[in-house]
Amino acid sequence: MKTTSIEELLEILQDLKRGEVGKLINSRIREFKKVGEASSNEVFKELCFCLLTANFNAERAIWIQNQIGEGFLSLSEDELRERLKSLGHRFPSSRARYIAEARKCRDSLKAIIGSFNDEKGIREWLVKNVKGIGYKEASHFLRNIGYTDLAILDFHITNLVAKCGLTEKPKTLTKRRYMEVEKLLRGIARKTNLNLAELDLYLWYIETGKILK
């Protein structure tokens, strides 16, 4: 779908909410909450998925996640690197290293997340303590385990925001720039009675015609 103005975008969002896309997105949000309620191992595997998605195709990362499964918990770094390489990941060495290093917080991850009073605090902790996780990946992970008030700023979303004339497309997403664009999206979410988790799925659908995770 092509959008040329914020008014048109708001109209498209309202139309999608009333149809089958709205039902699918509501179902996906419920799935995310179930992941967050699952075991620490399941939550950690979702973190591993989000480590895989950085600068990589989301659909391909989902496929790789399904192929590796419990291997995120048990494979050595070398084994994981070879597995990622054989499955076609663009960065098998660095991603295997990040996942192996992240295991230090695997058993305590749910407790750490639960110790914060707000989503932004959890995101800051993830960015500072999990190598390979930036603001986009941390927001993605938290959305995928049921949190709803953080924006996932990949190029699809920043392209759409720029096309609607809300801001120029950022060349790089510094923390300050990330927060500025997130604030713009929060305003759109309020106008359409959506949270940021829902809005991301709608915007991704508008740009790609797909509802992933």
C-alpha positions as YAML, in Angstrom:
chain: A
units: angstrom
residues:
- id: 1
  name: MET
  ca: [0.00, 0.00, 0.00]
- id: 2
  name: LYS
  ca: [1.17, 3.52, -0.75]
- id: 3
  name: THR
  ca: [0.56, 6.36, 1.68]
- id: 4
  name: THR
  ca: [1.25, 10.02, 1.01]
- id: 5
  name: SER
  ca: [-0.06, 11.81, 4.07]
- id: 6
  name: ILE
  ca: [-0.71, 11.29, 7.77]
- id: 7
  name: GLU
  ca: [-4.44, 11.70, 7.13]
- id: 8
  name: GLU
  ca: [-4.41, 8.88, 4.61]
- id: 9
  name: LEU
  ca: [-2.38, 6.70, 6.96]
- id: 10
  name: LEU
  ca: [-4.87, 7.24, 9.79]
- id: 11
  name: GLU
  ca: [-7.74, 6.34, 7.47]
- id: 12
  name: ILE
  ca: [-5.99, 3.14, 6.32]
- id: 13
  name: LEU
  ca: [-5.29, 2.13, 9.92]
- id: 14
  name: GLN
  ca: [-8.93, 2.57, 10.92]
- id: 15
  name: ASP
  ca: [-10.09, 0.50, 7.93]
- id: 16
  name: LEU
  ca: [-7.62, -2.30, 8.71]
- id: 17
  name: LYS
  ca: [-8.68, -2.41, 12.36]
- id: 18
  name: ARG
  ca: [-12.25, -3.23, 11.32]
- id: 19
  name: GLY
  ca: [-11.34, -6.12, 9.01]
- id: 20
  name: GLU
  ca: [-9.54, -9.46, 8.95]
- id: 21
  name: VAL
  ca: [-6.16, -7.81, 9.42]
- id: 22
  name: GLY
  ca: [-7.36, -6.44, 12.73]
- id: 23
  name: LYS
  ca: [-8.42, -9.89, 13.87]
- id: 24
  name: LEU
  ca: [-5.07, -11.40, 12.88]
- id: 25
  name: ILE
  ca: [-3.14, -8.69, 14.68]
- id: 26
  name: ASN
  ca: [-5.21, -9.09, 17.85]
- id: 27
  name: SER
  ca: [-4.46, -12.82, 17.72]
- id: 28
  name: ARG
  ca: [-0.73, -12.17, 17.28]
- id: 29
  name: ILE
  ca: [-0.70, -9.84, 20.29]
- id: 30
  name: ARG
  ca: [-2.28, -12.61, 22.38]
- id: 31
  name: GLU
  ca: [0.44, -15.01, 21.18]
- id: 32
  name: PHE
  ca: [3.13, -12.58, 22.29]
- id: 33
  name: LYS
  ca: [1.66, -12.40, 25.79]
- id: 34
  name: LYS
  ca: [1.69, -16.21, 26.02]
- id: 35
  name: VAL
  ca: [5.40, -16.26, 25.19]
- id: 36
  name: GLY
  ca: [6.03, -13.80, 28.00]
- id: 37
  name: GLU
  ca: [4.12, -16.02, 30.41]
- id: 38
  name: ALA
  ca: [6.12, -19.12, 29.41]
- id: 39
  name: SER
  ca: [9.32, -20.47, 30.95]
- id: 40
  name: SER
  ca: [12.61, -18.59, 31.15]
- id: 41
  name: ASN
  ca: [13.94, -20.82, 28.40]
- id: 42
  name: GLU
  ca: [11.14, -19.82, 26.03]
- id: 43
  name: VAL
  ca: [11.69, -16.15, 26.78]
- id: 44
  name: PHE
  ca: [15.43, -16.58, 26.20]
- id: 45
  name: LYS
  ca: [14.82, -18.28, 22.84]
- id: 46
  name: GLU
  ca: [12.80, -15.24, 21.79]
- id: 47
  name: LEU
  ca: [15.74, -13.04, 22.77]
- id: 48
  name: CYS
  ca: [17.92, -15.23, 20.53]
- id: 49
  name: PHE
  ca: [15.50, -14.70, 17.67]
- id: 50
  name: CYS
  ca: [15.77, -10.94, 18.07]
- id: 51
  name: LEU
  ca: [19.56, -11.20, 18.10]
- id: 52
  name: LEU
  ca: [19.28, -12.95, 14.73]
- id: 53
  name: THR
  ca: [17.08, -10.27, 13.17]
- id: 54
  name: ALA
  ca: [19.57, -7.37, 13.34]
- id: 55
  name: ASN
  ca: [20.52, -6.44, 9.74]
- id: 56
  name: PHE
  ca: [18.89, -9.65, 8.53]
- id: 57
  name: ASN
  ca: [15.63, -10.72, 6.90]
- id: 58
  name: ALA
  ca: [12.84, -11.22, 9.45]
- id: 59
  name: GLU
  ca: [11.16, -14.14, 7.67]
- id: 60
  name: ARG
  ca: [14.47, -15.93, 7.27]
- id: 61
  name: ALA
  ca: [15.22, -15.35, 10.97]
- id: 62
  name: ILE
  ca: [11.87, -16.92, 11.90]
- id: 63
  name: TRP
  ca: [12.71, -19.97, 9.79]
- id: 64
  name: ILE
  ca: [16.16, -20.29, 11.37]
- id: 65
  name: GLN
  ca: [14.65, -19.94, 14.85]
- id: 66
  name: ASN
  ca: [12.30, -22.83, 14.11]
- id: 67
  name: GLN
  ca: [15.14, -24.94, 12.74]
- id: 68
  name: ILE
  ca: [17.45, -24.43, 15.74]
- id: 69
  name: GLY
  ca: [14.80, -24.58, 18.47]
- id: 70
  name: GLU
  ca: [16.27, -25.99, 21.67]
- id: 71
  name: GLY
  ca: [19.74, -25.61, 20.20]
- id: 72
  name: PHE
  ca: [19.72, -22.00, 21.39]
- id: 73
  name: LEU
  ca: [19.94, -23.45, 24.89]
- id: 74
  name: SER
  ca: [22.38, -26.30, 24.36]
- id: 75
  name: LEU
  ca: [24.67, -25.87, 21.34]
- id: 76
  name: SER
  ca: [28.20, -24.65, 21.97]
- id: 77
  name: GLU
  ca: [29.25, -21.40, 20.33]
- id: 78
  name: ASP
  ca: [31.17, -23.32, 17.64]
- id: 79
  name: GLU
  ca: [28.23, -25.65, 17.00]
- id: 80
  name: LEU
  ca: [25.83, -22.74, 16.87]
- id: 81
  name: ARG
  ca: [28.08, -20.86, 14.44]
- id: 82
  name: GLU
  ca: [28.21, -23.84, 12.08]
- id: 83
  name: ARG
  ca: [24.46, -24.34, 12.35]
- id: 84
  name: LEU
  ca: [23.75, -20.69, 11.56]
- id: 85
  name: LYS
  ca: [26.20, -20.83, 8.67]
- id: 86
  name: SER
  ca: [24.54, -23.93, 7.22]
- id: 87
  name: LEU
  ca: [21.12, -22.29, 7.54]
- id: 88
  name: GLY
  ca: [22.27, -19.23, 5.64]
- id: 89
  name: HIS
  ca: [22.51, -16.55, 8.30]
- id: 90
  name: ARG
  ca: [24.44, -13.52, 7.14]
- id: 91
  name: PHE
  ca: [26.48, -13.21, 10.35]
- id: 92
  name: PRO
  ca: [26.94, -16.71, 11.82]
- id: 93
  name: SER
  ca: [30.05, -15.95, 13.88]
- id: 94
  name: SER
  ca: [28.91, -12.78, 15.61]
- id: 95
  name: ARG
  ca: [25.38, -14.04, 16.24]
- id: 96
  name: ALA
  ca: [26.66, -17.32, 17.71]
- id: 97
  name: ARG
  ca: [28.94, -15.31, 19.98]
- id: 98
  name: TYR
  ca: [26.17, -12.96, 21.09]
- id: 99
  name: ILE
  ca: [23.82, -15.86, 21.88]
- id: 100
  name: ALA
  ca: [26.51, -17.72, 23.80]
- id: 101
  name: GLU
  ca: [27.33, -14.61, 25.82]
- id: 102
  name: ALA
  ca: [23.64, -13.89, 26.48]
- id: 103
  name: ARG
  ca: [23.29, -17.26, 28.21]
- id: 104
  name: LYS
  ca: [24.78, -15.72, 31.33]
- id: 105
  name: CYS
  ca: [21.39, -14.12, 31.97]
- id: 106
  name: ARG
  ca: [19.22, -16.95, 30.60]
- id: 107
  name: ASP
  ca: [18.01, -18.32, 33.92]
- id: 108
  name: SER
  ca: [17.54, -14.91, 35.51]
- id: 109
  name: LEU
  ca: [16.10, -13.12, 32.46]
- id: 110
  name: LYS
  ca: [12.44, -13.27, 33.48]
- id: 111
  name: ALA
  ca: [13.25, -12.17, 37.03]
- id: 112
  name: ILE
  ca: [15.36, -9.26, 35.76]
- id: 113
  name: ILE
  ca: [12.58, -8.16, 33.42]
- id: 114
  name: GLY
  ca: [10.04, -8.43, 36.21]
- id: 115
  name: SER
  ca: [12.15, -6.26, 38.53]
- id: 116
  name: PHE
  ca: [11.52, -3.13, 36.45]
- id: 117
  name: ASN
  ca: [8.51, -0.89, 36.78]
- id: 118
  name: ASP
  ca: [8.48, 0.33, 33.20]
- id: 119
  name: GLU
  ca: [9.28, -0.94, 29.73]
- id: 120
  name: LYS
  ca: [11.83, 1.74, 28.95]
- id: 121
  name: GLY
  ca: [13.87, 0.68, 31.97]
- id: 122
  name: ILE
  ca: [13.92, -2.92, 30.77]
- id: 123
  name: ARG
  ca: [14.98, -1.77, 27.31]
- id: 124
  name: GLU
  ca: [17.86, 0.26, 28.72]
- id: 125
  name: TRP
  ca: [19.03, -2.75, 30.73]
- id: 126
  name: LEU
  ca: [18.94, -4.99, 27.65]
- id: 127
  name: VAL
  ca: [20.86, -2.49, 25.51]
- id: 128
  name: LYS
  ca: [23.55, -2.10, 28.19]
- id: 129
  name: ASN
  ca: [23.85, -5.75, 29.22]
- id: 130
  name: VAL
  ca: [23.16, -7.95, 26.17]
- id: 131
  name: LYS
  ca: [25.76, -7.62, 23.44]
- id: 132
  name: GLY
  ca: [24.20, -7.39, 19.98]
- id: 133
  name: ILE
  ca: [21.01, -5.79, 21.28]
- id: 134
  name: GLY
  ca: [20.25, -2.21, 20.31]
- id: 135
  name: TYR
  ca: [17.08, -0.20, 20.84]
- id: 136
  name: LYS
  ca: [15.30, -1.80, 17.88]
- id: 137
  name: GLU
  ca: [16.17, -5.35, 18.92]
- id: 138
  name: ALA
  ca: [15.34, -4.71, 22.59]
- id: 139
  name: SER
  ca: [11.99, -3.19, 21.63]
- id: 140
  name: HIS
  ca: [11.32, -6.10, 19.28]
- id: 141
  name: PHE
  ca: [12.07, -8.65, 21.99]
- id: 142
  name: LEU
  ca: [9.89, -6.93, 24.56]
- id: 143
  name: ARG
  ca: [7.00, -6.65, 22.09]
- id: 144
  name: ASN
  ca: [7.35, -10.36, 21.32]
- id: 145
  name: ILE
  ca: [6.96, -11.25, 25.00]
- id: 146
  name: GLY
  ca: [3.91, -9.09, 25.56]
- id: 147
  name: TYR
  ca: [5.02, -5.51, 26.20]
- id: 148
  name: THR
  ca: [3.11, -2.89, 24.26]
- id: 149
  name: ASP
  ca: [4.58, 0.62, 24.64]
- id: 150
  name: LEU
  ca: [7.82, 0.54, 22.64]
- id: 151
  name: ALA
  ca: [8.42, 1.21, 18.93]
- id: 152
  name: ILE
  ca: [10.39, -1.16, 16.70]
- id: 153
  name: LEU
  ca: [12.11, 1.16, 14.25]
- id: 154
  name: ASP
  ca: [13.26, -0.92, 11.31]
- id: 155
  name: PHE
  ca: [13.63, 0.55, 7.81]
- id: 156
  name: HIS
  ca: [10.03, -0.35, 6.87]
- id: 157
  name: ILE
  ca: [8.69, 1.80, 9.68]
- id: 158
  name: THR
  ca: [11.09, 4.72, 9.22]
- id: 159
  name: ASN
  ca: [10.36, 4.70, 5.46]
- id: 160
  name: LEU
  ca: [6.63, 4.92, 6.11]
- id: 161
  name: VAL
  ca: [6.97, 7.72, 8.66]
- id: 162
  name: ALA
  ca: [9.12, 9.67, 6.21]
- id: 163
  name: LYS
  ca: [6.71, 9.11, 3.30]
- id: 164
  name: CYS
  ca: [3.91, 10.56, 5.40]
- id: 165
  name: GLY
  ca: [5.95, 13.70, 5.92]
- id: 166
  name: LEU
  ca: [6.22, 13.35, 9.68]
- id: 167
  name: THR
  ca: [10.02, 13.46, 9.68]
- id: 168
  name: GLU
  ca: [12.97, 12.98, 7.37]
- id: 169
  name: LYS
  ca: [14.23, 9.44, 7.05]
- id: 170
  name: PRO
  ca: [17.06, 9.16, 9.61]
- id: 171
  name: LYS
  ca: [20.45, 8.21, 8.19]
- id: 172
  name: THR
  ca: [21.38, 6.69, 11.53]
- id: 173
  name: LEU
  ca: [19.24, 5.98, 14.59]
- id: 174
  name: THR
  ca: [21.03, 7.43, 17.58]
- id: 175
  name: LYS
  ca: [19.29, 7.04, 20.90]
- id: 176
  name: ARG
  ca: [18.01, 10.63, 20.72]
- id: 177
  name: ARG
  ca: [16.69, 10.13, 17.17]
- id: 178
  name: TYR
  ca: [15.11, 6.81, 18.11]
- id: 179
  name: MET
  ca: [13.19, 8.45, 20.95]
- id: 180
  name: GLU
  ca: [12.05, 11.28, 18.69]
- id: 181
  name: VAL
  ca: [10.58, 8.93, 16.08]
- id: 182
  name: GLU
  ca: [9.09, 6.74, 18.81]
- id: 183
  name: LYS
  ca: [7.32, 9.81, 20.18]
- id: 184
  name: LEU
  ca: [5.85, 10.51, 16.73]
- id: 185
  name: LEU
  ca: [4.56, 6.94, 16.50]
- id: 186
  name: ARG
  ca: [3.09, 7.16, 19.99]
- id: 187
  name: GLY
  ca: [1.07, 10.13, 18.79]
- id: 188
  name: ILE
  ca: [-0.26, 8.11, 15.83]
- id: 189
  name: ALA
  ca: [-1.10, 5.26, 18.18]
- id: 190
  name: ARG
  ca: [-3.16, 7.56, 20.39]
- id: 191
  name: LYS
  ca: [-5.08, 8.94, 17.42]
- id: 192
  name: THR
  ca: [-6.04, 5.43, 16.30]
- id: 193
  name: ASN
  ca: [-6.63, 3.97, 19.78]
- id: 194
  name: LEU
  ca: [-3.77, 1.51, 19.38]
- id: 195
  name: ASN
  ca: [-0.72, 0.73, 21.47]
- id: 196
  name: LEU
  ca: [2.73, 0.76, 19.87]
- id: 197
  name: ALA
  ca: [2.90, -3.04, 19.67]
- id: 198
  name: GLU
  ca: [-0.30, -3.12, 17.64]
- id: 199
  name: LEU
  ca: [0.68, -0.11, 15.55]
- id: 200
  name: ASP
  ca: [3.96, -1.74, 14.54]
- id: 201
  name: LEU
  ca: [2.13, -4.77, 13.15]
- id: 202
  name: TYR
  ca: [-0.29, -2.57, 11.22]
- id: 203
  name: LEU
  ca: [2.49, -0.41, 9.78]
- id: 204
  name: TRP
  ca: [4.51, -3.48, 8.83]
- id: 205
  name: TYR
  ca: [1.45, -4.86, 7.07]
- id: 206
  name: ILE
  ca: [0.91, -1.58, 5.21]
- id: 207
  name: GLU
  ca: [4.52, -1.62, 3.99]
- id: 208
  name: THR
  ca: [4.95, -5.35, 3.30]
- id: 209
  name: GLY
  ca: [1.51, -6.96, 3.12]
- id: 210
  name: LYS
  ca: [2.62, -9.39, 5.86]
- id: 211
  name: ILE
  ca: [1.99, -9.95, 9.56]
- id: 212
  name: LEU
  ca: [5.03, -11.57, 11.13]
- id: 213
  name: LYS
  ca: [6.51, -11.07, 14.59]
...
